[in-house]
Amino acid sequence: MAVVFINDKPVDIGADRLNLVQAAQKAGVFIPHYCWHPALSVVASCRMCLVEVGEKKPDGSVAMQPRVVPACQTPAKDGTVCITNSDKAKSAQGRTLEGLLLNHPLDCPVCDKAGECSLQDYSYLYGHATSRMVDPKNTPANKPDIGEHISLFTDRCIMCSRCVRFTREISGTSELMVTNRGHHSEIDIFPGDPVNNKLAGNVVDLCPVGALANKDFLYKQRVWFLKTQASVCAGCSTGCSIHVDHNKDAVYRLRPRENPQAQGWFICDEGRFDFAYVNAKERFDQPLARTTDKAHAPTAWESVIPALRSEFSRAGSAVAGVISPMLTVEEAFLLAKFIKGLSPDAKLYMGWVPTVGADEQFPQDRKGNPVGAVKFTIRAEKCPNRRGVEEILKHFQGKMLGFDRLLADAQDLKALYMTAAYPPRLGAWLTEEQTRKLAKVPLLVVQDLAPSPIAEAARFVLPAATFAEKDGCYVNHANLAQQLHWAVRPGSMGRTDGQIFLYLLERRGLIQASAIRQELAREAPFFGPLASDLGEHGVKLG
């Protein structure tokens, strides 16, 4: 086993191929860095990670190199000695930081990155209290429109080149480049070729300072006012791990959360920017019931739940439930339990599974063709939990009935409970003909986010919750079950889908996703691993 020594502390790195930044992390020691990122190539250009390095000899003596070296570019091997806290290392880091700050503006009070900026943090930890700069600062012009969602504050850039390497190595689209030389170097785009690839938003996350900014988030919130909750993106069947940044029951941004079992380090722009519907004012926030004049009127939860139980119980076996792949596993389980509890002959159908085009793999060339090893995939299936719902249906009725089968069986139904909650970007999820066919069901209940033709035709309309408003888990295309946590509350009178189903089952109390998972794990072998802690990265099922 390989053992390295970080500040005289032995660290067993096993057979892992690590650099000294990573080896130090194993020892609980942080080495400052800007240009290095585990998903990108090593360039060692920022020089912030300079440390003293030596080699331990068999006789126990240590031969130190005469100069400090970049830790990100130095492989950790058996016997390597790394000193990060010596005067020599600290002096080198301080001088490096002074050089990076020479032309940096004092924009912290107005910079969106303030509060989560590496340059700001390192200035306090490793920098000097005063500047020796006497010449005028280099102030290149900003470039506010280098992409649909991205602005470039050129004077804040420290030339770490993370963004350039991302567009070359991960997206493959190579829109960004370095122009000029020395302290006149700038990040720029090729004329007429903005950064609009489908992974472009990641360059904002990668930027360690405030040079690259998210236009959708710019000047909207100070980061110290934001609360962050771990969740799962509902945009496609990859199920990317994300951070939901929110304040006062409004979502302000989504950021990737590293997960080697799901998407790795990044997320696509489709998932990153498609959250406006969570905050939309047009959403249902209370139950609606059709009155005698065929109009919908608000009704209380205390009256609508008993009414639904009563109406469905009178429908006999001609009852069905449509379980949307936007529901969590726990919600799908509870709804299936309610529908099957009405009659053993009741049917459960998979909700509409939205599919757009084909899977897109990155990196890709300028024509959109994948090149090299796949580093990121955007799935064509635009829902997070088809696999989970499939297995729920198989557990309750031995087979999976698709949405097309529902349309064929609709004429025989007396009561139908439909769940949806699809993001508006997917467009109408029912055609006019399908809506007319389903509207003929005598008792139609629609649980959705916002008004639609099928909701207009329903006897009862119930508000649905988004991924940001509930606890539970999704099962992605690879049978990875990941946990999502609520970040914001549903509307003023809103309930989560799971809470509604719990009421329908006449169970008291607030829904606890972990308790529902325990119950499901006992009943369905496929979901057995859900009985344990899902952890930060999820667990594999099946």
C-alpha positions as a printed NumPy array, in Angstrom:
array([[  0.   ,   0.   ,   0.   ],
       [  1.228,   3.49 ,  -0.873],
       [  1.693,   5.843,   2.067],
       [  2.294,   9.576,   1.703],
       [  3.115,  12.059,   4.451],
       [  1.081,  15.274,   4.587],
       [  2.519,  17.686,   7.168],
       [  4.163,  14.65 ,   8.848],
       [  0.856,  12.775,   8.969],
       [  0.944,   9.374,   7.194],
       [ -1.939,   8.794,   4.776],
       [ -2.656,   5.448,   3.136],
       [ -3.823,   6.154,  -0.427],
       [ -3.967,   2.514,  -1.467],
       [ -3.897,   1.915,  -5.205],
       [ -5.62 ,   5.21 ,  -6.021],
       [ -3.894,   7.449,  -8.544],
       [ -4.051,  10.798,  -6.783],
       [ -2.274,  14.106,  -6.911],
       [ -1.163,  15.855,  -3.749],
       [ -4.296,  18.013,  -3.554],
       [ -6.405,  14.848,  -3.398],
       [ -4.028,  13.058,  -1.041],
       [ -4.11 ,  16.049,   1.303],
       [ -7.916,  15.978,   1.264],
       [ -7.73 ,  12.394,   2.525],
       [ -5.615,  13.657,   5.4  ],
       [ -8.098,  16.411,   6.174],
       [ -5.733,  19.083,   4.875],
       [ -6.945,  21.629,   2.337],
       [ -4.532,  22.926,  -0.295],
       [ -5.85 ,  26.1  ,  -1.967],
       [ -6.316,  25.908,  -5.731],
       [ -8.117,  27.67 ,  -8.563],
       [ -7.336,  25.978, -11.867],
       [ -7.492,  22.35 , -10.745],
       [-10.79 ,  20.459, -10.946],
       [-11.13 ,  16.671, -10.686],
       [-13.19 ,  16.461, -13.894],
       [-10.806,  18.552, -16.02 ],
       [ -7.258,  18.207, -17.3  ],
       [ -4.382,  19.502, -15.16 ],
       [ -2.709,  22.729, -16.303],
       [ -1.15 ,  24.004, -13.039],
       [ -1.523,  27.575, -14.269],
       [ -2.818,  29.401, -11.194],
       [  0.135,  28.336,  -8.967],
       [ -2.01 ,  28.718,  -5.862],
       [ -1.327,  25.149,  -4.719],
       [  2.448,  25.54 ,  -4.328],
       [  3.82 ,  23.279,  -1.587],
       [  7.111,  21.791,  -0.457],
       [  7.648,  18.226,  -1.656],
       [ 10.237,  15.589,  -0.832],
       [ 10.79 ,  11.845,  -0.742],
       [ 11.268,   9.609,   2.268],
       [ 14.284,   7.329,   1.861],
       [ 14.51 ,   3.721,   3.14 ],
       [ 16.803,   4.883,   5.955],
       [ 14.105,   7.298,   7.18 ],
       [ 15.768,  10.472,   5.916],
       [ 13.83 ,  12.904,   3.73 ],
       [ 15.215,  14.527,   0.583],
       [ 13.266,  17.735,  -0.049],
       [ 13.14 ,  19.426,  -3.435],
       [ 14.757,  22.874,  -3.425],
       [ 11.71 ,  24.666,  -4.833],
       [  8.002,  24.652,  -4.155],
       [  5.942,  22.749,  -6.728],
       [  2.245,  22.752,  -7.722],
       [  0.419,  20.078,  -5.731],
       [ -2.185,  19.521,  -8.452],
       [  0.503,  18.423, -10.915],
       [  2.526,  16.317,  -8.499],
       [  1.491,  12.653,  -8.246],
       [  1.215,  11.127,  -4.798],
       [  3.293,   7.955,  -4.533],
       [  4.686,   5.792,  -1.787],
       [  7.068,   7.8  ,   0.378],
       [  6.081,  11.24 ,  -0.927],
       [  6.416,  13.97 ,   1.696],
       [  4.285,  17.099,   1.318],
       [  4.526,  20.191,   3.522],
       [  1.676,  22.675,   3.099],
       [  2.046,  24.828,   6.211],
       [  5.719,  25.837,   6.136],
       [  6.78 ,  29.47 ,   5.84 ],
       [  8.131,  28.729,   2.382],
       [  4.798,  27.298,   1.148],
       [  2.743,  30.042,   2.777],
       [  4.98 ,  32.737,   1.316],
       [  4.627,  31.251,  -2.166],
       [  0.857,  31.086,  -1.85 ],
       [  0.716,  34.671,  -0.575],
       [  2.826,  35.974,  -3.48 ],
       [  0.682,  34.066,  -5.956],
       [ -2.461,  35.558,  -4.487],
       [ -0.958,  39.042,  -4.587],
       [ -0.289,  38.613,  -8.29 ],
       [ -3.846,  37.46 ,  -8.951],
       [ -5.224,  40.479,  -7.099],
       [ -3.085,  43.085,  -8.892],
       [ -5.726,  43.862, -11.514],
       [ -8.752,  42.534,  -9.681],
       [-11.419,  45.184,  -8.98 ],
       [-12.879,  45.803,  -5.533],
       [-16.298,  44.63 ,  -6.691],
       [-17.17 ,  42.455,  -3.7  ],
       [-20.102,  44.657,  -2.562],
       [-21.803,  44.282,  -5.961],
       [-20.4  ,  40.95 ,  -7.154],
       [-22.784,  37.984,  -7.204],
       [-19.96 ,  35.662,  -6.173],
       [-19.39 ,  37.461,  -2.861],
       [-19.925,  35.056,  -0.001],
       [-18.938,  31.969,  -1.994],
       [-15.85 ,  33.299,  -3.778],
       [-12.549,  31.431,  -3.559],
       [-10.584,  34.605,  -4.226],
       [-12.347,  36.323,  -1.351],
       [-11.836,  33.365,   0.985],
       [ -8.192,  32.825,   0.084],
       [ -7.472,  36.548,   0.516],
       [ -8.472,  36.243,   4.157],
       [ -6.688,  32.925,   4.68 ],
       [ -3.482,  33.283,   2.664],
       [ -3.263,  36.857,   1.365],
       [ -1.649,  40.092,   2.48 ],
       [ -3.559,  42.877,   4.183],
       [ -2.105,  45.549,   1.881],
       [ -1.361,  45.881,  -1.815],
       [  1.941,  47.065,  -3.289],
       [  0.29 ,  47.905,  -6.624],
       [  1.049,  51.516,  -7.619],
       [  0.288,  51.429, -11.352],
       [ -3.231,  51.804, -12.785],
       [ -5.131,  48.526, -12.937],
       [ -5.811,  46.831, -16.238],
       [ -9.571,  47.245, -16.793],
       [-10.735,  45.348, -19.887],
       [-14.299,  45.824, -21.087],
       [-16.91 ,  43.404, -19.788],
       [-18.808,  41.121, -22.164],
       [-22.394,  40.857, -20.915],
       [-23.69 ,  38.639, -23.718],
       [-21.27 ,  35.796, -24.348],
       [-24.22 ,  33.405, -24.099],
       [-27.966,  33.307, -23.625],
       [-27.583,  32.713, -19.891],
       [-24.008,  33.907, -19.271],
       [-22.302,  37.265, -18.715],
       [-18.531,  37.741, -18.529],
       [-17.049,  40.335, -16.155],
       [-13.632,  40.323, -17.789],
       [-11.872,  42.454, -15.17 ],
       [-12.637,  39.876, -12.463],
       [-11.111,  36.925, -14.329],
       [ -7.982,  35.293, -12.851],
       [ -7.32 ,  33.171, -15.975],
       [ -7.696,  29.774, -14.332],
       [ -8.982,  28.503, -17.733],
       [-11.517,  26.124, -16.171],
       [-14.258,  27.417, -18.46 ],
       [-12.097,  27.006, -21.571],
       [-11.177,  23.448, -20.66 ],
       [-14.807,  22.602, -19.919],
       [-15.984,  23.635, -23.381],
       [-13.118,  21.696, -24.953],
       [-13.149,  18.557, -22.834],
       [-16.705,  18.089, -21.523],
       [-19.141,  19.795, -23.897],
       [-16.688,  19.497, -26.803],
       [-18.049,  22.683, -28.35 ],
       [-14.962,  24.87 , -27.739],
       [-16.723,  28.245, -27.769],
       [-14.372,  29.804, -25.208],
       [-10.727,  30.686, -25.76 ],
       [ -7.891,  32.747, -24.292],
       [ -6.874,  35.82 , -26.281],
       [ -3.793,  38.072, -25.915],
       [ -0.844,  37.365, -23.583],
       [  0.435,  38.105, -20.102],
       [ -1.714,  40.312, -17.901],
       [ -3.637,  41.363, -21.026],
       [ -4.985,  37.827, -21.461],
       [ -8.768,  37.576, -21.639],
       [-11.428,  34.923, -21.974],
       [-13.469,  35.469, -25.113],
       [-15.735,  33.745, -27.597],
       [-15.211,  33.293, -31.299],
       [-17.142,  35.965, -33.235],
       [-20.758,  34.969, -33.76 ],
       [-20.37 ,  31.804, -31.685],
       [-21.84 ,  32.388, -28.19 ],
       [-21.666,  29.873, -25.341],
       [-25.067,  28.317, -25.915],
       [-24.267,  24.617, -25.736],
       [-26.6  ,  22.501, -23.605],
       [-24.106,  22.315, -20.733],
       [-23.055,  25.974, -20.83 ],
       [-24.291,  26.894, -17.347],
       [-21.605,  24.72 , -15.774],
       [-18.915,  27.28 , -16.6  ],
       [-20.547,  29.614, -14.057],
       [-20.242,  26.929, -11.353],
       [-16.653,  26.217, -12.363],
       [-15.575,  29.866, -12.206],
       [-13.871,  30.299,  -8.803],
       [-14.426,  34.068,  -8.864],
       [-17.232,  36.309, -10.144],
       [-16.064,  36.535, -13.753],
       [-18.786,  34.332, -15.233],
       [-22.291,  35.111, -14.028],
       [-25.675,  33.453, -14.433],
       [-27.978,  36.063, -16.006],
       [-31.051,  34.42 , -14.501],
       [-29.638,  34.796, -10.983],
       [-27.677,  38.04 , -11.413],
       [-28.445,  40.641,  -8.708],
       [-31.48 ,  38.731,  -7.404],
       [-30.188,  37.386,  -4.072],
       [-27.19 ,  37.578,  -1.82 ],
       [-25.921,  34.064,  -1.281],
       [-25.807,  34.453,   2.5  ],
       [-29.595,  34.851,   2.488],
       [-30.064,  31.591,   0.583],
       [-30.745,  28.228,   2.181],
       [-29.541,  25.13 ,   0.349],
       [-31.239,  21.747,   0.191],
       [-29.976,  18.557,  -1.429],
       [-32.366,  17.222,  -4.049],
       [-32.67 ,  15.433,  -7.397],
       [-33.345,  17.037, -10.774],
       [-36.708,  16.033, -12.261],
       [-35.767,  17.059, -15.803],
       [-34.886,  13.632, -17.218],
       [-34.276,  10.011, -16.275],
       [-30.608,  10.597, -15.371],
       [-31.714,  12.008, -12.025],
       [-28.841,  14.443, -11.52 ],
       [-28.007,  15.258,  -7.91 ],
       [-28.542,  18.969,  -7.3  ],
       [-28.543,  21.728,  -4.718],
       [-31.747,  23.778,  -4.521],
       [-30.948,  27.322,  -3.389],
       [-34.031,  29.016,  -1.972],
       [-35.235,  31.84 ,   0.25 ],
       [-38.683,  32.663,   1.637],
       [-40.366,  29.778,  -0.202],
       [-38.994,  30.761,  -3.604],
       [-36.383,  28.837,  -5.601],
       [-33.62 ,  31.063,  -7.002],
       [-31.195,  28.646,  -8.608],
       [-30.237,  25.011,  -9.053],
       [-26.628,  23.846,  -8.889],
       [-25.011,  20.445,  -9.495],
       [-24.187,  18.216,  -6.532],
       [-21.382,  15.776,  -7.299],
       [-22.54 ,  12.162,  -7.564],
       [-20.276,   9.565,  -9.22 ],
       [-23.188,   7.107,  -9.448],
       [-25.503,   9.486, -11.297],
       [-24.213,  12.347, -13.448],
       [-20.758,  13.056, -12.077],
       [-19.983,  16.738, -11.538],
       [-22.251,  18.626, -13.898],
       [-25.879,  19.199, -14.92 ],
       [-27.444,  20.286, -18.199],
       [-28.967,  23.714, -18.819],
       [-32.378,  22.136, -19.315],
       [-32.411,  20.985, -15.727],
       [-30.562,  24.011, -14.354],
       [-32.839,  26.735, -15.687],
       [-36.225,  24.998, -15.805],
       [-37.544,  25.789, -12.347],
       [-39.647,  28.926, -12.92 ],
       [-42.809,  26.814, -12.759],
       [-42.044,  26.073,  -9.097],
       [-42.537,  29.774,  -8.306],
       [-45.335,  30.358, -10.86 ],
       [-48.395,  32.262,  -9.634],
       [-50.657,  30.374, -12.072],
       [-50.353,  27.139, -10.115],
       [-53.252,  25.505,  -8.298],
       [-52.96 ,  26.171,  -4.573],
       [-56.258,  24.717,  -3.313],
       [-58.689,  21.962,  -4.312],
       [-61.453,  22.739,  -6.799],
       [-64.8  ,  20.983,  -7.191],
       [-67.331,  21.281, -10.001],
       [-70.553,  22.965,  -8.904],
       [-74.088,  22.562, -10.249],
       [-73.485,  25.254, -12.881],
       [-70.51 ,  23.214, -14.18 ],
       [-67.949,  25.722, -12.957],
       [-65.07 ,  24.961, -10.607],
       [-65.174,  26.478,  -7.154],
       [-62.6  ,  26.337,  -4.346],
       [-63.365,  23.803,  -1.658],
       [-61.812,  22.858,   1.671],
       [-59.514,  19.881,   2.133],
       [-61.74 ,  18.764,   5.005],
       [-64.647,  18.267,   2.599],
       [-62.947,  17.187,  -0.62 ],
       [-61.082,  14.192,   0.85 ],
       [-64.205,  12.484,   2.306],
       [-66.088,  13.294,  -0.911],
       [-63.407,  11.601,  -3.009],
       [-63.352,   8.514,  -0.803],
       [-67.138,   8.251,  -0.995],
       [-67.366,   8.817,  -4.753],
       [-64.615,   6.317,  -5.58 ],
       [-66.031,   3.633,  -3.281],
       [-69.351,   3.806,  -5.178],
       [-67.659,   3.213,  -8.542],
       [-67.076,  -0.489,  -7.822],
       [-64.394,  -2.207,  -9.869],
       [-64.554,   0.252, -12.79 ],
       [-61.9  ,   2.363, -11.085],
       [-58.426,   3.283, -12.301],
       [-55.463,   5.374, -11.274],
       [-52.884,   7.038, -13.503],
       [-49.52 ,   7.207, -11.74 ],
       [-47.343,   9.939, -13.181],
       [-43.587,   9.298, -13.527],
       [-43.189,  12.726, -11.906],
       [-44.354,  11.268,  -8.569],
       [-41.878,   9.918,  -6.046],
       [-41.714,   6.198,  -5.3  ],
       [-43.459,   6.761,  -1.97 ],
       [-46.292,   8.734,  -3.581],
       [-46.762,   6.136,  -6.306],
       [-46.946,   3.42 ,  -3.651],
       [-49.602,   5.259,  -1.622],
       [-51.767,   6.077,  -4.644],
       [-51.567,   2.486,  -5.878],
       [-52.518,   1.285,  -2.405],
       [-55.577,   3.571,  -2.385],
       [-56.787,   2.546,  -5.85 ],
       [-56.221,  -1.183,  -5.307],
       [-57.85 ,  -0.912,  -1.883],
       [-61.104,   0.114,  -3.581],
       [-61.274,  -3.083,  -5.625],
       [-58.857,  -5.887,  -6.518],
       [-59.993,  -5.396, -10.126],
       [-59.1  ,  -1.704, -10.166],
       [-56.423,  -0.852, -12.722],
       [-53.239,   1.15 , -12.456],
       [-51.724,   2.844, -15.492],
       [-48.38 ,   4.467, -16.095],
       [-48.782,   8.188, -16.745],
       [-47.515,   9.824, -19.901],
       [-43.762,   9.267, -20.307],
       [-42.447,  12.329, -22.188],
       [-39.672,  11.577, -24.668],
       [-37.915,  14.251, -26.709],
       [-35.572,  13.159, -29.496],
       [-32.747,  10.792, -28.55 ],
       [-30.141,  10.671, -25.793],
       [-27.466,  13.346, -26.267],
       [-23.907,  12.446, -25.354],
       [-21.029,  14.808, -24.616],
       [-18.425,  15.78 , -25.663],
       [-19.761,  16.325, -29.165],
       [-18.444,  18.07 , -32.252],
       [-19.8  ,  21.219, -33.855],
       [-22.426,  19.176, -35.688],
       [-23.702,  17.575, -32.5  ],
       [-22.076,  14.18 , -33.055],
       [-20.541,  12.519, -29.964],
       [-16.75 ,  12.239, -29.962],
       [-14.458,  10.349, -27.612],
       [-15.395,   8.827, -24.266],
       [-18.844,   9.819, -22.999],
       [-18.583,  12.252, -20.074],
       [-22.189,  13.427, -19.828],
       [-25.555,  12.293, -21.186],
       [-28.837,  14.181, -21.487],
       [-31.581,  11.554, -21.56 ],
       [-34.422,  11.719, -24.077],
       [-36.841,  10.512, -21.399],
       [-37.966,  13.706, -19.655],
       [-39.228,  12.327, -16.349],
       [-37.338,  11.261, -13.215],
       [-39.158,   8.148, -11.975],
       [-40.45 ,   5.925, -14.77 ],
       [-38.502,   2.938, -13.431],
       [-39.856,   3.439,  -9.931],
       [-43.464,   3.678, -11.121],
       [-43.014,   0.647, -13.397],
       [-41.952,  -1.499, -10.473],
       [-44.822,  -0.206,  -8.319],
       [-47.311,  -1.21 , -11.028],
       [-45.719,  -4.643, -11.393],
       [-45.861,  -5.142,  -7.64 ],
       [-49.581,  -4.347,  -7.394],
       [-50.916,  -5.961, -10.56 ],
       [-48.135,  -8.122, -11.959],
       [-47.746,  -6.059, -15.123],
       [-47.273,  -2.535, -16.361],
       [-50.161,  -0.908, -18.218],
       [-49.082,   2.015, -20.365],
       [-50.812,   5.29 , -21.098],
       [-51.998,   4.066, -24.511],
       [-53.82 ,   1.215, -22.793],
       [-55.632,   3.738, -20.589],
       [-56.972,   5.549, -23.647],
       [-58.307,   2.262, -24.983],
       [-59.943,   1.332, -21.648],
       [-61.321,   4.779, -20.759],
       [-64.832,   4.058, -22.057],
       [-65.274,   1.282, -19.473],
       [-64.277,   3.384, -16.464],
       [-66.578,   5.023, -13.945],
       [-63.873,   6.732, -11.899],
       [-60.365,   7.829, -12.831],
       [-57.7  ,   9.441, -10.645],
       [-55.073,  11.137, -12.846],
       [-51.779,  12.542, -11.618],
       [-49.544,  14.681, -13.822],
       [-47.245,  17.524, -12.589],
       [-45.274,  17.757, -15.855],
       [-43.097,  20.873, -16.325],
       [-44.709,  23.403, -18.706],
       [-41.721,  23.257, -21.085],
       [-42.945,  19.824, -22.223],
       [-46.1  ,  21.39 , -23.623],
       [-49.563,  19.85 , -23.634],
       [-49.394,  16.24 , -22.48 ],
       [-52.799,  15.331, -23.935],
       [-54.161,  15.936, -27.419],
       [-57.657,  17.358, -27.883],
       [-58.943,  13.92 , -28.885],
       [-57.377,  12.252, -25.823],
       [-58.834,  14.951, -23.582],
       [-62.329,  14.422, -25.02 ],
       [-62.037,  10.674, -24.503],
       [-60.923,  10.93 , -20.869],
       [-63.414,  13.709, -20.098],
       [-66.237,  11.208, -20.65 ],
       [-65.295,   9.289, -17.483],
       [-68.124,  10.118, -15.017],
       [-65.804,  10.765, -12.064],
       [-62.563,  12.347, -13.219],
       [-60.027,  13.635, -10.693],
       [-56.969,  15.505, -11.954],
       [-53.996,  16.299,  -9.733],
       [-51.781,  18.774, -11.555],
       [-49.713,  21.931, -11.249],
       [-51.653,  24.412, -13.375],
       [-54.838,  24.819, -15.457],
       [-55.17 ,  22.65 , -18.567],
       [-57.996,  21.32 , -20.787],
       [-58.126,  18.019, -18.883],
       [-58.258,  19.866, -15.546],
       [-61.115,  21.957, -16.908],
       [-63.014,  18.75 , -17.689],
       [-62.434,  17.173, -14.266],
       [-65.015,  16.874, -11.49 ],
       [-62.311,  17.501,  -8.895],
       [-58.96 ,  19.26 ,  -9.335],
       [-56.226,  18.866,  -6.718],
       [-52.959,  20.835,  -6.577],
       [-49.78 ,  18.848,  -7.215],
       [-46.352,  19.529,  -5.742],
       [-43.056,  19.929,  -7.579],
       [-39.749,  18.172,  -6.873],
       [-38.685,  21.148,  -4.719],
       [-41.663,  20.819,  -2.381],
       [-41.577,  17.223,  -1.2  ],
       [-39.53 ,  14.457,   0.358],
       [-39.124,  11.076,  -1.266],
       [-36.983,   9.277,  -3.793],
       [-36.748,   8.816,  -7.555],
       [-35.402,   5.748,  -9.36 ],
       [-33.397,   6.718, -12.429],
       [-32.8  ,   4.843, -15.697],
       [-30.042,   2.762, -14.06 ],
       [-32.176,   1.735, -11.031],
       [-30.386,   4.195,  -8.753],
       [-32.739,   5.358,  -5.99 ],
       [-31.875,   8.858,  -4.793],
       [-33.451,  10.912,  -2.072],
       [-34.921,  14.378,  -2.553],
       [-35.765,  16.757,   0.276],
       [-38.3  ,  19.546,   0.344],
       [-36.841,  23.026,   0.023],
       [-39.938,  25.226,  -0.263],
       [-43.514,  24.755,   0.908],
       [-46.418,  24.242,  -1.508],
       [-48.878,  27.122,  -1.995],
       [-50.927,  28.657,   0.831],
       [-53.416,  25.779,   1.069],
       [-51.27 ,  23.247,  -0.761],
       [-50.503,  19.705,   0.31 ],
       [-47.88 ,  17.426,  -1.159],
       [-49.131,  14.591,  -3.331],
       [-48.111,  12.07 ,  -0.702],
       [-50.015,  13.899,   2.03 ],
       [-53.177,  13.824,  -0.116],
       [-52.816,  10.09 ,  -0.698],
       [-52.234,   9.566,   3.016],
       [-55.524,  11.355,   3.745],
       [-57.326,   9.229,   1.153],
       [-56.017,   6.109,   2.899],
       [-57.438,   7.495,   6.167],
       [-54.026,   7.594,   7.799],
       [-53.383,  10.321,  10.304],
       [-50.403,  12.579,  10.741],
       [-47.864,  14.107,   8.397],
       [-46.263,  12.009,   5.707],
       [-42.796,  10.672,   6.49 ],
       [-41.08 ,   9.439,   3.359],
       [-38.665,   7.227,   5.301],
       [-41.545,   5.393,   7.009],
       [-43.292,   4.83 ,   3.664],
       [-40.048,   3.455,   2.209],
       [-39.754,   1.025,   5.108],
       [-43.294,  -0.185,   4.431],
       [-42.633,  -0.532,   0.702],
       [-39.344,  -2.368,   1.286],
       [-41.158,  -4.952,   3.408],
       [-43.814,  -5.56 ,   0.744],
       [-41.82 ,  -5.438,  -2.513],
       [-38.439,  -7.233,  -2.809],
       [-37.279,  -4.966,  -5.646],
       [-37.427,  -2.022,  -3.25 ],
       [-35.726,  -3.894,  -0.397],
       [-32.622,  -1.628,  -0.335],
       [-34.885,   1.334,   0.471],
       [-35.111,   0.027,   4.032],
       [-31.553,   1.259,   4.581],
       [-30.23 ,   4.793,   4.509],
       [-30.07 ,   6.074,   0.932],
       [-27.002,   8.149,   1.72 ],
       [-25.684,  11.088,  -0.245],
       [-25.356,   9.24 ,  -3.554],
       [-28.32 ,   6.841,  -3.431],
       [-28.55 ,   3.048,  -3.563],
       [-28.954,   0.582,  -6.425],
       [-32.191,  -1.41 ,  -6.639],
       [-32.989,  -4.715,  -8.248]])
